[in-house]
Amino acid sequence: MEFIDYYNVLGINKSATEKEIKEAYRKLARKYHPDLNPNDKEANKKFQQVNEANEVLSDPEKRKKYDQYGKDWKHAEEFEKARQSRQQRTYSGGGGESFTGGFNDGDFSDFFQSMFGGERRGWSGSKVKFRGEDYHAELQLTLADAAQTHKQTISVGEKKIRITIPAGIENGQTIKIKGHGAPGVNGGPHGDLYITFTILPDPRFRREGNDLHINADLDLYTAVLGGEVTIDILGGPVKVTVKPETQNGTKVRLKGKGFPRYKQEGEYGDLYVTYAITIPSNLSEKERSLFTELSRLRS
């Protein structure tokens, strides 16, 4: 297994604080984000490494294990259990003497070599079991797809896995599918599958958390006299009442018409509509005359 120095990935030293880790992660996540580097496989790889490094170093327990065991940090618990078992188990020799087994410092690397299919056994004669490695994948969704709970089939190695994606998934969010990682060694449990989601930009909407923002054209007459305008939102067209004398750039809020809240059934953010008033063109002579008369009345 290739060793990845998570500190080096984030460009920080081992004494970095939680704040420094968070700042480094945010900076690099923006730099290598797939939205800013379309079709750039190298940037995509670095983006995944940055997410993986942050996942480990931002968690005090995982960071402690990583600092102690390096690339084998995910198997720290197995190592500790096996070492304690050896230290506590008492064996009897041929002459009736009893003695207690223990790990020497040199046993450490041999212990982890069994992850790669070795036949190393415990003193009881049984094989040491190891949990399989975790898999990491990225899945792209449109904003419309992310707004509804749906099922999707993804390929992991030679397997196809059908997963349910909850509505309201965030851009850059990672979810865990338990037991769908690499198989364990010597009958150990499978690892897990971590899926990071990328929400593709939508030409109509701008998302801020669970709120959506949209620009809507408004003709001059409706803006002046008031009326209704139909706006296409994620759930379909909706009619919005326009107040008389609405000004260009006016922003209105449609409560509960925004993006669904993650795993909160029936709860939504808000939709903010900003009006852009369109000026009529190709006026007829009569229309020009009426506008002229209106101008005189206003004067």
N, C-alpha and C positions, 0 to 999 in steps of 0.2 A: 504494500500500500504506500503510495507516494505521500511523503510528509509535507504538509503545508504550514508554513509559519504564519499563524493568524496575526501576530503582532506586526510582522513585515507586510502582510496584505493591507492592513489599515494604516501602515506608516507610523506606528507608535512604538514606544519601548515598554518593557515588562512592568514598569512602575506606573503606567498610565492610570489616571483616575477614571471613574465611571463617566464623568462629564467629558473627558478627553476622548474616550472611546466612542461616545455618542456623537460628538462633533466630527470625528474622523469618519465615522460610518456615514453620516448624512452627506458630507462633502463628496465622498467617493461614490455613494449610491446615486447621487445626482449626476456625477460625471459619467458613469458607465451605464446609466439606465437605458434599457432597450428603446424607449421612446426617442431618446436623443442620439442613439447609435443604431439605426435600423440596418439589418443585414450585416452587422459587424460581429462575427462570431467571437473574436478575441475580447471585445468589450462585453459581450454577453457572458463569457466565461469568467471575466473579472468581476462582473456584477454578482454572479452566483457565489464566487469566493468571498466577496465583501459581505454578502448576506450571511454566509456560513460563519465567517470570522466574528461578525457581530453577535450572531446567535450564541456562540460559545463564550466570548469575552465579556458580554454584557450580563451574563448569568454568573453570579459569584461562585456557585457550586461547580458548574461546568468549568469555569476558569481555573479553579483550584485543582481540579483533576487534570486539566490540560497542562498546567504548569508543572505538575508532578510526573505525569506519564507521557507527555508529548503526543505522538500520533496514536498511541494506544489508550488515550484517556477514556474512550467510550467503554473500555473493558476494565476500568479501575475497580469496579465492585467485584467482578469475577476474581481479579487478582487478589484483592484483600480477603475475600471469603476463602480462597484456596490457601492463602498463606496462614490465615488463622486456623484453618482446618489442620494444616500440617503441624502447626505449633502446638495444637491441643491434643492431637492424636498420639497415643502412647503405644509402642510396639514392643513385643517381647522377642529377644534374641534367642539363639539355640541354647545358651547356657543359663537361661532363666533370667538374665538381666533385662531390665526395662529401660527404654530411652525414649526421648521425645524428639520428633522430627521438626525441622524448621527450614525456612528459606535462607540460603546464602545470598549475598548480593549478586553473585554471578548467575543465580537462577532466573533473574528477572527477564532477560532477553529470551532464554530458552522457554520460559513460561508462555510468552506471547507468540513464539514461533508455532505453537500448536494451532493458532488461528488459521494458518495457511495449510491445514490438512495434515499436520504431523501426527504421529501416533503416541505422543507423550502422554503418560498416564500418571494418575495420582498414586500415592503410596498404597492405597487400598486396591490398586489394580484397575480402577475404572478410568475411562477417558475423561479429561477435563472438557466441559462444554462451554462454548462461547457464543454469545449473541452475534448475529450477522450484522454486516455494515448497513448503514442507512443509505438510501438512494435520495438524490435530489433532482427535481425536474422543474421546468417552467412551462406555464400554460397561458396562452394569450386569449383574452375575451374581449368582445365588443362591449360598449357601455350597456347596450340593450340586453345582452346575454347576462351581464353581471347584475342586472336589475331584477332577475327572476330566478327562482330556484329551479334548477334543471339538472338532468343527468348527462354525463359525457364519458366517452370511452377513451382512455389513453393507453399508450403502449409503454411498458416498462420492460426492457430487455426483450425477451420473446413472449412475454405475457401481456394480455390485454386486461385492463382493470376498468370496471364501470364505477364511476364515482358520482356522488350527488354534490353539486356545488350550491351552497346556500345563497339566496339573494342578498345583495348588499356587500359582497366581497370587496375589499379595498385593493387599490393598486399597490403592488409590492407585498401584499399579505401572504403569509406562508401557513399552510395547514398541514397537519400530520395524518397520514393514513397508516394506522398501526398494523404491523405485521406484513407489510408489502415491500420490505427492503430485501437485502441479500439473505440467502439461507444461512442458518447458523452452522457452526463447526461442531462435529461430534454430537449431533443431535440437539444443539443449542437452538434457542428461538430465533426466528427471523428478525431482521432489522426493520425499521420503519421507512415509509416513503414520505418525503417532504416536498410539497408542491408550492412553488411561488407563482403568484398570479400577476400578470401584466394586463392592465386595462387599456385598450387602445384608445387614442384620442377620438372624440366624436365631433364632427364639424358643426353640430347644432348646439351642443350643451357644453358648459364648463362646470365641472364638479368641484365642490369644496366640502369635503366630509360627506354628509348626507343631503346637503343642499345642492340644487342645480340652478344654473344661470343661463338665460337665453335672451337673445335680442329678437324683437318682433317689429315688423313694419306696420305703421299705422297711417292710413290716408288722412289727408288734411281735414276733410269734412267730418270724419268720425272724431278726430282729435278736437275739433272746434265745437261740434254739436253734441258729442257723446254718442254712445251706441254699444255695439258688441263687435268683438274680433275673435276669430277662431285660431287657436294656437295648438300645434301638434306637440304633445308631450310624450314621454315614454309609454304611458298607458293608453295613448290614442288622443284624438282631437278633443279639446275642451273649449267652451265658449267663455269669454271673459268680458265683463261689463267695463266699458270705458267711460270715465266721467267727462262731462263737458269741459272744454278749455284745458284739456290735457297737454302739457308742454313736452317738447322734444327732450328725450333723456329721462323722462319720468320712469321710476322703478316701482313696480307693484309686487306684492308677495302673495303667492297662492299657497296657503297653508296645507301641508300634507300632500302636496303634489310633486315632491322631490324624489330623492333616491331612498329605497327601502333600507331600514336599519338592520345591520347584520344580526341574524338569529333573533330578531324581535318581531314576531309575526304581527302584521297589520300596522306597523309603525313606520312612518316615512319622514324624511326631511321636508323642506319647503322648496318651492320653485319661485325664483325671482325673474320677473319679466321686465326688460328695459325697452321702452318704446323708441323707435326711430321714425319720425314723421316724414312721410314722402310728399314732395311738392309736385302737384300736377304739371304735366307738360303737354305740348301740342294743343294749347287752348284755342277754342273757337273764338270768333269775333264777339259773340254774345257773352261768352265766359269772361273774356277780357273786359268787356263793358261792365259786367257785374262786379268784377274785382275792382275795377276803377271806381265804381259807385261806392263800394264798400270802403275803399280807401278814403274817399271824400267824407263819408259818414264818420269814420274813425278820427279824421282830422278835426 
